Amino acid sequence: MNINTTEHDLIDRHAIVAKRLGKRVLDSTGELTILHDIDLQIPRGETVAIVGASGSGKSTLLSLLAGLDTPTDGEVWLCGRSLYAMTEDERAAHRAQHLGFVFQSFQLIGHLTALENVMLPLELRGDKQAKAKAEAMLIHVGLAQRLGHKPALLSGGEQQRVALARAFVVRPDILMADEPTGSLDHATGQNIMDLMFKLNAEAGTTLVLVTHDLGIAERCHARIQISAGRLSG
């Protein structure tokens, strides 16, 4: 996709830019459009909620913005680079350099301790201070007494704190979170969101958050409403 000088400036000023983004898949009834003609810009340092009904395309949009899935149409620029002009390996390296992720299902590695889970992304970067940084981050999120515990011995809230520590320990430019409180009770979920917004403010990270909770969305700088695969509202 050719872009002019003005568009280059827009891409440089934003953490994420999507242009005419679309996703179609084939099912038993034929072709199904999941996302249609999405244009959006997310400024650096903003907190943005992606909201919409179940099945509206929220998680698909997040996956496309992260380069985890491939669009049928359009393009995404993440931290100044065109994701889909890259090879799959180049996209993976770009994600590792710029992105952190938090998922509803925590996505912790079961045979690793909390400390080892948080050390992992640092070790993959070759960081010689991985253990010290991971310990400090786990203490920061209130898990000083859980460093040696494996996920099965942690509560849901504690597991999500480990996931937050793992995401923020590499100081990502962008954090993407997909329904991060979806597996938690209301009170625990509120505590997790308080912690996420606190860590995000400390780090100055761009936060892109998929949620069905309008109370959480209202805490963000901006809201992206998806309805039947299209931007609305």
Order of alpha helices (4+ residues) and beta strands (2+ residues): alpha-beta-beta-beta-alpha-beta-beta-alpha-beta-alpha-alpha-alpha-beta-alpha-beta-alpha-beta-beta
